Amino acid sequence: RNTYFLSLLHVAMEDLELVIMKFVFLLVAVVTTGSRVAAAPCTGKDLTRVDDEDGELVVEATVDLIQRVFPPDNDFLRRLAYVESRDGTIKCDTSDRSALSVTSARSDDQTDNCGGIWRVCAKQLRMTQEDESLMNHRAGILSNLKIDWLDVTMSDLQAPFYSGLAARLIIAKLEPVPQSDEIEMQGEYWNKTYCASKVLGAECSSSCSNINKDDFTDLVNELLDQEIKDCFIRGLELYFVLDASGSIGEENFERVRNFTSEIAGSFEIGPQGTQVGVIIYSQTAAFVFDLDDNSNRDDLLFNISQIPYISGGTATGDALYLLATEAFTPERGVRNSSFGLPHVGIVLTDGKSNRGIAVDVAAPLVHAQDIQTIVVGVGDNINHMELLVIADYDNSSVYDVDSFQTQQLNNLQKIIALSSCKAVDILRAGEVVEAISVKEGVNSFFEVNITSEGITVFLDVTEGASVIYYSCYIGKPSKAYHDGCLATDNSTQTYIPSCVTNLKEKRQENSGSSKLFLTIETLLENNTFKVNFVIGDQSSPIAPSGPPQSISVIAIDHQSFRAEWDPPKIYHQNGDILQYVVSVTTVDSGETVVFNSTETNLLVENLRSLAKYSVAVSAVNADGMGPFSDPSAVETLDMDECAVDNDGCEGSCINTLGSFVCSCGPGYILNGNGLTCDDINECAVDNGGCEHNCTNTLG
């Protein structure tokens, strides 16, 4: 039972606000040690290091963090989480935590095999700690993450981050993983390499025992389908750059058209969604249609089906030059930068340019315009190095299609659609991005260059409500992992200091410019917002803009009641809620008592029986106190005066509302004091009816 008495202030109602504000200012001064604190709407959150956390967002944050210290693994680690435990939602028995805590590299106990989401068993963990070929990886984990891997136990693996690290170390021991669009080959890899490797044995009970390569493929496709279904974005500015040269061939080009249609058709097409343009090239490069030429999906797919095959030479550089200099311009239908939509180019080519502008000259022009480029190598004689140049040497953005097999194309269509769905836009200082009438659950991803001065981010919501998650570490911060966030259904702001250089627990400021990542998520049915930032700290204090929710006040007995409530809506909090102010007013007298609670409940005692009270609650953050909730009424229960020593009654005590009544038994009469009883002398009247002598007795 927690009861917090900050002060007992008996004041008239008209003085209540002044008294409370004085109290809050005093409290804030204590909390901030006398200095003004810029609005910090919420502190960071890292669910990846919390035992037994699960779900898509937790897994994706874990994989993103691990990729900061390990090279790409073609999405295999991400897929393993789903195959092994459906992202941790399939639980295993970890009730014997005492056994978990002793299972380490120096233990012979191999009985527990439930190493978290990735189902790493004790034998596998020991291998990752003892294998000499993993020495450099363990050193990198110690240097960048401040984790001594030799001290990790099976108990640690119940946290997603540790479980994922263990699985990634196992993958590092094995041969390279097939590329991400080769899902069937990854199934073979799962079956013949990951599961059959000597790092696994009979002692390890993983999904290897009941999931074969075909099951792996089915589960990965299930995962991709669900991720695409859950992909809610405001839209893209998307160009396809198609190689129609002689080396592609007419039959393959027909497949290229179909491939383009499948990807384009996965988006919501139109001026309020994704716009698609096409550039085609052979001897030269030209626009087939611009971004704003198709206002719906049917028109777009029809026009893609009519793209002609040209044959001839391969002027890839000329096509890239058009992509960099003309494609994303107002003349070609691109929307204003205030829409804040990513610019994406999907280039399909055999990588054998033989005329026009050199690829290594044109490609940097594309990258300089912050156009996110995905490259698909077509055919059986691909120049992979040229593809890497086009993708700015990002191997994870390059896919080779050596043959146009249906299954491989289907896989690639899903992966590219999902990659486009998660595309990031660049947000620049002073630039205002506005989103209008966006439905619930839509994410917008931004990247910001942040210097040692830090930035102040402003979020202005005119309809609905939205939240911004930000992070220096992962590209898609979310409620599962973020350095901080701000949410509002009105206007809010926060100052974000300079980012850090690595993932070390002791964070060090980066003196130069580094990247900050933002995710804006819409929270209500219809949402309109603006977001922008300026250099430096230009924030102002913002108290909570809404009251606590779901106030419940229940009488416990004749002299106490309990009040419970929920915090203000996240977009009203404007910072971490430090405490709550609870105003309790006696209705008949108007007297008020002010309490303070750091919990979302309060027990109020020493009250009057059958008294009516009015209760209101306000939230307090580091910048002040928010509005009070609407008053909630409560009446204390009646006191049972008869419950203690019969309340002085010599005879029977009968409780009544607010009082009691004493009564006497037969043969007794209640005295004038209302408490005691006297015996009635029945003999005093007509000799008690006796014919002879009458002797009175008690009662």
ZIDADA-V778642 format. One record per backbone hydrogen bond with DSSP energy under -0.5 kcal/mol. NH is the residue of the N-H (numbers start at 1). CO is the residue of the C=O. If there is no record, write none. Layout:
nh=NH co=CO
nh=NH co=CO
This chain:
nh=3 co=1
nh=5 co=3
nh=6 co=4
nh=7 co=594
nh=9 co=7
nh=10 co=8
nh=11 co=9
nh=11 co=592
nh=15 co=12
nh=16 co=13
nh=19 co=15
nh=20 co=16
nh=21 co=17
nh=22 co=18
nh=23 co=19
nh=24 co=20
nh=25 co=21
nh=26 co=22
nh=27 co=23
nh=28 co=24
nh=29 co=25
nh=30 co=26
nh=31 co=27
nh=32 co=28
nh=33 co=30
nh=34 co=29
nh=35 co=32
nh=38 co=36
nh=45 co=482
nh=47 co=480
nh=49 co=46
nh=50 co=47
nh=51 co=49
nh=52 co=158
nh=53 co=50
nh=55 co=87
nh=59 co=55
nh=60 co=56
nh=61 co=57
nh=62 co=58
nh=63 co=59
nh=64 co=60
nh=65 co=61
nh=66 co=62
nh=67 co=63
nh=68 co=65
nh=69 co=66
nh=70 co=66
nh=76 co=73
nh=79 co=75
nh=80 co=76
nh=81 co=77
nh=82 co=78
nh=83 co=79
nh=84 co=80
nh=85 co=81
nh=86 co=82
nh=87 co=81
nh=88 co=81
nh=89 co=85
nh=89 co=86
nh=90 co=85
nh=91 co=89
nh=94 co=92
nh=97 co=95
nh=99 co=96
nh=100 co=96
nh=101 co=97
nh=102 co=98
nh=102 co=99
nh=103 co=99
nh=103 co=100
nh=104 co=102
nh=107 co=104
nh=110 co=108
nh=113 co=111
nh=115 co=113
nh=116 co=114
nh=118 co=115
nh=119 co=116
nh=120 co=115
nh=122 co=112
nh=125 co=121
nh=126 co=122
nh=127 co=123
nh=128 co=124
nh=129 co=125
nh=130 co=126
nh=131 co=127
nh=134 co=131
nh=135 co=132
nh=138 co=134
nh=139 co=135
nh=140 co=136
nh=141 co=137
nh=142 co=138
nh=143 co=139
nh=144 co=140
nh=145 co=141
nh=146 co=142
nh=147 co=141
nh=148 co=146
nh=149 co=147
nh=151 co=148
nh=152 co=149
nh=154 co=100
nh=154 co=103
nh=155 co=100
nh=157 co=153
nh=158 co=155
nh=159 co=156
nh=160 co=50
nh=161 co=48
nh=162 co=159
nh=163 co=159
nh=164 co=160
nh=165 co=161
nh=166 co=162
nh=167 co=163
nh=168 co=164
nh=169 co=165
nh=170 co=166
nh=171 co=167
nh=172 co=168
nh=173 co=169
nh=173 co=170
nh=174 co=170
nh=174 co=171
nh=182 co=179
nh=183 co=181
nh=186 co=182
nh=187 co=183
nh=188 co=184
nh=189 co=185
nh=190 co=186
nh=191 co=187
nh=192 co=188
nh=193 co=189
nh=194 co=189
nh=195 co=190
nh=197 co=193
nh=200 co=197
nh=204 co=201
nh=205 co=203
nh=206 co=204
nh=209 co=206
nh=210 co=207
nh=211 co=207
nh=216 co=212
nh=217 co=213
nh=218 co=214
nh=219 co=215
nh=220 co=216
nh=221 co=217
nh=222 co=218
nh=223 co=219
nh=224 co=220
nh=225 co=221
nh=226 co=222
nh=227 co=223
nh=228 co=224
nh=229 co=225
nh=230 co=226
nh=231 co=228
nh=232 co=230
nh=233 co=231
nh=234 co=443
nh=237 co=342
nh=238 co=236
nh=238 co=275
nh=239 co=344
nh=240 co=277
nh=241 co=346
nh=242 co=240
nh=242 co=279
nh=243 co=348
nh=244 co=242
nh=244 co=281
nh=246 co=312
nh=248 co=245
nh=249 co=245
nh=253 co=249
nh=254 co=250
nh=255 co=251
nh=256 co=252
nh=257 co=253
nh=258 co=254
nh=259 co=255
nh=260 co=256
nh=261 co=257
nh=262 co=258
nh=263 co=259
nh=264 co=260
nh=265 co=261
nh=266 co=263
nh=267 co=264
nh=269 co=267
nh=270 co=274
nh=273 co=270
nh=274 co=268
nh=275 co=236
nh=276 co=291
nh=277 co=238
nh=278 co=289
nh=279 co=240
nh=280 co=286
nh=281 co=242
nh=282 co=284
nh=286 co=280
nh=288 co=278
nh=289 co=278
nh=291 co=332
nh=292 co=332
nh=293 co=290
nh=300 co=296
nh=301 co=297
nh=302 co=298
nh=303 co=299
nh=304 co=300
nh=305 co=301
nh=306 co=302
nh=307 co=304
nh=310 co=244
nh=311 co=244
nh=315 co=282
nh=315 co=313
nh=316 co=314
nh=319 co=315
nh=320 co=316
nh=321 co=317
nh=322 co=318
nh=323 co=319
nh=324 co=320
nh=325 co=321
nh=326 co=322
nh=327 co=322
nh=328 co=323
nh=329 co=326
nh=329 co=327
nh=332 co=329
nh=333 co=330
nh=334 co=329
nh=339 co=336
nh=340 co=337
nh=344 co=237
nh=344 co=342
nh=345 co=372
nh=346 co=239
nh=347 co=345
nh=347 co=374
nh=348 co=241
nh=348 co=346
nh=349 co=347
nh=349 co=376
nh=354 co=314
nh=355 co=314
nh=361 co=358
nh=362 co=358
nh=363 co=359
nh=365 co=361
nh=365 co=362
nh=366 co=362
nh=366 co=363
nh=367 co=363
nh=368 co=364
nh=369 co=365
nh=369 co=366
nh=370 co=367
nh=371 co=366
nh=372 co=343
nh=372 co=370
nh=373 co=371
nh=374 co=345
nh=375 co=397
nh=376 co=347
nh=377 co=375
nh=377 co=399
nh=378 co=349
nh=379 co=401
nh=383 co=350
nh=384 co=382
nh=387 co=383
nh=388 co=384
nh=389 co=385
nh=390 co=386
nh=391 co=387
nh=392 co=389
nh=393 co=388
nh=394 co=391
nh=395 co=393
nh=397 co=394
nh=398 co=395
nh=399 co=375
nh=401 co=377
nh=401 co=399
nh=402 co=400
nh=405 co=403
nh=409 co=405
nh=410 co=406
nh=411 co=407
nh=412 co=408
nh=413 co=409
nh=414 co=410
nh=415 co=411
nh=416 co=412
nh=417 co=413
nh=418 co=414
nh=419 co=415
nh=420 co=416
nh=421 co=417
nh=422 co=418
nh=423 co=420
nh=425 co=445
nh=427 co=425
nh=427 co=447
nh=428 co=426
nh=430 co=533
nh=431 co=428
nh=433 co=431
nh=433 co=531
nh=434 co=338
nh=435 co=529
nh=438 co=527
nh=440 co=525
nh=441 co=522
nh=442 co=439
nh=443 co=232
nh=444 co=520
nh=446 co=518
nh=447 co=425
nh=448 co=516
nh=450 co=448
nh=450 co=514
nh=452 co=511
nh=454 co=451
nh=455 co=496
nh=456 co=534
nh=457 co=455
nh=457 co=494
nh=458 co=532
nh=459 co=492
nh=460 co=530
nh=461 co=459
nh=461 co=490
nh=462 co=460
nh=462 co=528
nh=463 co=528
nh=466 co=488
nh=467 co=521
nh=468 co=486
nh=469 co=467
nh=469 co=519
nh=470 co=484
nh=471 co=517
nh=478 co=481
nh=481 co=478
nh=482 co=45
nh=483 co=470
nh=484 co=470
nh=485 co=42
nh=486 co=468
nh=488 co=466
nh=489 co=571
nh=492 co=459
nh=494 co=457
nh=495 co=39
nh=496 co=455
nh=497 co=495
nh=501 co=508
nh=507 co=505
nh=510 co=499
nh=511 co=509
nh=514 co=450
nh=516 co=448
nh=517 co=471
nh=518 co=446
nh=519 co=469
nh=520 co=444
nh=521 co=467
nh=521 co=519
nh=522 co=442
nh=523 co=465
nh=524 co=465
nh=527 co=438
nh=528 co=463
nh=529 co=435
nh=530 co=460
nh=531 co=433
nh=532 co=458
nh=534 co=456
nh=536 co=454
nh=538 co=536
nh=545 co=572
nh=546 co=572
nh=549 co=566
nh=552 co=564
nh=554 co=562
nh=556 co=560
nh=557 co=560
nh=560 co=557
nh=561 co=604
nh=562 co=554
nh=563 co=602
nh=564 co=552
nh=565 co=600
nh=566 co=549
nh=572 co=569
nh=573 co=569
nh=573 co=570
nh=574 co=487
nh=574 co=570
nh=575 co=41
nh=576 co=40
nh=578 co=576
nh=578 co=620
nh=579 co=620
nh=580 co=597
nh=581 co=618
nh=582 co=580
nh=582 co=595
nh=583 co=581
nh=583 co=616
nh=584 co=582
nh=584 co=593
nh=585 co=583
nh=585 co=614
nh=586 co=591
nh=587 co=585
nh=587 co=612
nh=590 co=586
nh=592 co=11
nh=593 co=584
nh=595 co=582
nh=596 co=4
nh=597 co=580
nh=602 co=563
nh=603 co=2
nh=604 co=561
nh=604 co=602
nh=605 co=603
nh=607 co=559
nh=610 co=637
nh=611 co=608
nh=613 co=634
nh=614 co=585
nh=615 co=632
nh=616 co=583
nh=618 co=581
nh=620 co=579
nh=621 co=624
nh=624 co=621
nh=626 co=619
nh=629 co=617
nh=632 co=615
nh=634 co=613
nh=636 co=611
nh=637 co=557
nh=641 co=639
nh=643 co=640
nh=644 co=641
nh=645 co=643
nh=646 co=642
nh=647 co=644
nh=648 co=645
nh=649 co=646
nh=650 co=675
nh=651 co=675
nh=652 co=663
nh=654 co=661
nh=655 co=653
nh=656 co=659
nh=659 co=656
nh=661 co=654
nh=663 co=652
nh=668 co=665
nh=669 co=678
nh=671 co=676
nh=674 co=671
nh=678 co=669
nh=680 co=667
nh=682 co=680
nh=684 co=681
nh=685 co=682
nh=686 co=684
nh=687 co=683
nh=688 co=685
nh=689 co=686
nh=690 co=687
nh=696 co=694
nh=699 co=667
